[in-house]
Structure formats: C-alpha cells, structure tokens
Amino acid sequence: MVLAISLSELSRVLVLGIVNGAIYSLIAIGLVLVYKASGVFNFAQGEFGTVAIYGAYAAFSMFHLPYGIGLVVGLAAALAMGLLTERFVIRPLFDAPRVTLLVATAGVALLAIGVEFWRTANNPLRFFDAIVNSPSSLDRVSPFGVAVSDQRLITLAVLAAAAVLLFLFFRSPLGLAVLAASQEPVASELVGVSVRRISTITWGLAALLGGAAGLLYAGGAQFSPGLITGAVLIPGFTAAIVGGITSLPGAAAGGILVGVLQALGSLSTFESIKGASFVSVFVVLLVVLLVRPQGLFASRS
Amino acid sequence: MAVQDRDSDEDRTEVLTLDELIATTTDPEPAPAEPSGPTPGGWVARVAVGLVLAWAVLCYPTNVLSPFTVGGVEANAVSEAVIFAVIGLSLNVLIGYVGTISLGHQAFVGIGAFTSAYVVTEMGQEFFIAALVASLVGAAQAALLGAVSLRVTGLYFGLITLSYGIMTQESIFQIESLTGGTAGQAAPRPLGFESDFRYYYLCLLVLALVVFIDWRLMATKGGRALLALRENPRVAATWGINVKAYTVLAFAVSGLFAGLGGALLAHRDLNVVANPFDFRLALVFIMMTVIGGLRNRAGVVAGAAFFALLRNGELLELLRVADVFAKPPISLTAEVMPLVLGPVLLLLTITLFPGGFGQLTSTVGRWLRGGPFRFVKADKEVQITDVRA
C-alpha cells in the first residue's frame, strides 16, 4: 500500500473529523455525566437524541409548531425519557451489579427504537429540516475547501456553550454537590446532599445533552428509528473511554479525536479496506483499553 | 432486617407475590416435605402432558401424526426457534457461566454463517464439513476475544464486544470475495435435508447435541471451575483453577455454539446477507437469554423459541391474536413486536423476576418428573453478576 496522502486531502479530513467529532463530544459528555452519577454505561444515551428528533418532528408535522418551539419540544421529550429512565429503571436497580444496569439501559434504548419503528411503520425514513435552511448558507464557511454547513457550525458552537456552562455548573454549589455525590455517596448524604436528587439532576442533564446532540445531528438530513444509537453511540463511548470515562474535558477532546480518526479511515489510501472508519474506532477503543485504560488525558491515576 | 424476619416464617403459604419472591431469593431452598409421590392418576396426567409437549415439538411443526389438520405453521419459522435456542445457549455460556457480557454476538453468529456458506459454495465441500469449520472458526474468534477479556473486564469489555460486533458487520461482512457483498453468499442445504421439514429435524438434532455438550461441560470439572471463577476469580485461582485457560475455553465453547447456530441459520435461508446481523439482533439475543433465565438450559431454550416465534409472527398466529395487534389502533406488526415487547419483559425480568422463563420451565419439569406442582423460587444465583466488573 502506498501511503500517498496529499496535504489538501489530509486537511480536508481534519476539518471533517473535527466537525463530526463535535456530536461525539456531546454524547460522550452525557455518558461521562451518567457514569459519574450512577456508575453505569448508559446505552440509552444515543436514544435520548433519537427521541428528541421524533419529539421535534411530531411537533412540526402534527401540530405545525414553529421550528424553535419544536426543538424545545424535542428537548423536553428527551428530558422526560431521561427522568423516567432514572426513576423506573436506574433507581430500582440501585444496588444491582453494574452489568445488569448496562443490560437494563440497553433495554431502554431498544424499547425506544421499537416504539419508533412501531409508530412509523408505514414510512420509517423521514426528513428533518436544518436550523438554517437557505441553500446559499451551505458553503458559507469552507476551510481547506470543505463546505461546512451552518448546522455543523452551530453544533460546534453548542458544544462550546455546553462546555462553558458545565464548567460554570461544576463551580456552583449544586455542581459541587453532584461531584461530591459521585465520589463519596455516603459521606455526601451525611453532609446533607440528597444522592437521589443528584442522580435525577444528572440524568436530566445527560438527557438534555443527548437530545441536543440528536437534534443537531439530524438537521438537514433524513432520520430513521435508532439513528443516533446506530451512528453516534459507539464513537461516543470510544470518545468517553479515550478521555478517561470520568473526565468531562477529556470526553469533549476525545470526541474530536475520534471524529478525526474516523475521518482518517475515509482517506483514499484506505479505500481498499471496507468500513475502515469502523475498524479505526474499534482499534482505538481496543488499544486504549489494553494499553492505557485510564484514558489518554489522565495525568496520573 | 425485614428479610431476615420473613426467612424464619417457614410455614407460610406457598402463594408468592412478586415482592415476596424477591425477599425469598435469599432463602435457602426448604427441605422437600412431600412424603409420597403422585397418584396413578397423577402419573397419567404427567405422561399425557409429556406426550403433548413431545408432539408439539416433534410432530406439530412438520404436520405429521396430527389427529387433525393444523396447518399455518411454517417449518422454517420453527427451525429459527431451534437455531435461536442454540445461539441462546451460546450466549448463556458467556453471560451465565463466565459472568461477562457479549453485545456483539451477532458477529459470532454471522461469522459462522458466512464461513459455512463460503466453505460450501466457494470450496465445494459438504455441509457437515462446513458446519464443523464454521464452529471452529467461531470458536477461534471467540477465544481471541476471550483473551482480550482477561485484561479488559466488566463494562469495558461489554463495550469492546459492542464495537467488535459493529466493526465486523460494517467491515468483514462487506468484503465481497468472502461474503458476496450485497447479493450475499449462497448456502444450499445438505443432501437429504432439502425440505423445510427435514431441515427442522436436523436443527433439532444439533440443538440436542449442543444441550448435551453444555450439560456435560457444566456437570464436570470444567463447569464447576467456571462457576467458581464467575463468583470470584481470585478465590478460584487460590484453589488451583487456571483462570485464564478456563475463561478462554468458555469463550471458545460459546463461539463454537454460535458458529454452529450461524451455519444452521445460513443454510436455512439458503443465502446469507450481511444486513440482518446488526446490533439489534445482538440485543434480541441478549433479551431472549436473560428473559429465558440464565444458567437454566430449558429456560434459555424456551426464551429463545419465544422470541424467534414472536419475531416471525408465528406465536401470534397460533394464539389467533395477530389480527388484534395488526389492526389500526395498535398496528403492531410481528417484526416490531420483539422490539416493543422484549425490552418490557427484559426490564421486568431484571427488576422483579430474576429467574425468567426458567422458573416456569423448572416448575413444569419438576412436576413432569413426579414432583409437586409448586412454583420454583428464583435461585439467588439466577441473575447477572459481574464480580469481574
């Protein structure tokens, strides 16, 4: 195999990777939040996004609400799903083994996918409008000749905003309580922090992040049941692992990194390998877990 | 301490509510108190029920020896139930015996399917050789993953299997020279088993073989070693159990079963394509195994058959309720049914009913063998444990 990668192709891939990686970052941050609060790998995280898409779509098409309100409805649907999951699945299994919880959240995801298939059986593939929907806006920004749509720019902006907001949140008393509860649940209870309430808040936050990721990912494209679970969940998990599973900045950086690595898999050099981007994600996950399970960005554990 | 109090209450009624069931899962099994066996009438009833069960498995799907024309059952759908049972037993080895999780089992099965089809179509070999090769390839790739599981455990390993499954589906199954691309690979049935009915009996034979291997595995030293290792690998190691070797062995056995199941699935369909082997299939496998009842062979078989028949719509047809669900207010079709009903059952099994179907099959099984018809309590062990997480 000749490693003939032109500089322009490489830079194009980098831009593409960063842009795609923002979605992975959003999902990964949600996964890290839930892991810190409940110690579980939340397989329903991607489905929060898909449910938000369907919620927003229902608001547009069935009730003819304006776009912005539709997005709020979608986020509300994701939030509701997150809170219901926390209340009816996570809390009864509070003392259960972690793998049981994993299977349970996978069950939640599958239930959501099943209901989506069931309610859209006649026409599973639908179109979701972009936030900015003028044709000329598509190539307004084009670093290295890559047309970055406004949708993707907004995604990056939302990621940055989420990062800043979360940074501020974890400096607030409530955020500190969340951190305390995740590190020392019993001691936190003793000083008056309600671990249950913290769990609810964290799941709500994670669901909102997942919902936002879904709405941003779907804009300007077609969607079908289980979209986010199928397309984003695995890279999102890989991003969270790369970042060290408990680190929020690590998850954000990991998402971008996984996005770039996945884009590298689409280089013309690797064209002969089928599904090279999936292979690259698998290899990254495997290597990180085998060689450096504490994540790439952990200073010392 | 409420649980302790209830424990001492030995002579309470046997009608258990679900709450009590949970509370009593920590009970030691009370000593069997029935002094006498069943009456002659009881034996007649048991033999009759046993015969009906045997008839339902052996004769009903193929419509032989039927006193009345039943019809409406597709032998292929029932074959799938049997094949799913093989796959369920394969997953049971990992989740039930080793105590790890495989979210990429569709890859295990798919690799078996494509290997078998490749050996028959491209290399011109017999089906039985192909099935053997498929199970060996399945065992080999599973053993590799097993080696990984020695280092990466618990939730992290679950993630690896998930990513492995997706990678296999998107990459390996798309290589045209191996899998025939989107057109798929032809997989003709063996000589003498071309008809759907005869193929069903072949599947039953394989299931019997797999159940036998599983039974012998668990009844001998290897099985006890595996159970000890699932409880606590460190303690097991101090008892002289070779943790690494037995873990890899269990993975290989699981891969063997899955490869065999994949081969059967390929030749049932006469053609293998990559599409069905996606993540959702892996979740259906997990659901049917957990709902069936881990470490309970009959339960796993029942759970697998339940989901396969639900998927095909056969179960609803048999119960004459397919129309009720398919009509507009509900309009729930058979393909979607397991995705909607399955997770609900799964969550109920995990939270309330850890024994799954196994509790029911154990009850019936004990009755058939001459025991009393009394609900078998969920064993404390029957739940997913992750001491290795």
Interface residues (C-beta under 8 A of the other chain):
Chain A: V40 F41 V89 P92 L93 A96 P97 R98 V99 T100 L102 V103 A104 A106 G107 V108 L110 L111 I113 G114 V115 F117 W118 A121 G226 T229 G230 I234 F237 T238 I241 I273 K274 G275 A276 F278 V279 V281 F282 L285 L286 L289 L290 P293
Chain B: G99 T100 I101 L103 V148 R151 V152 G154 L155 Y156 G158 L159 I160 L162 S163 Y164 I166 M167 E170 S171 I172 Q174 I175 F279 R280 L283 I286 M287 V290 S331 L332 T333 E335 V336 P338 L339 V340 G342 P343 V344 L346 L347 I350 T351 Q383 I384 T385 D386 V387 A389
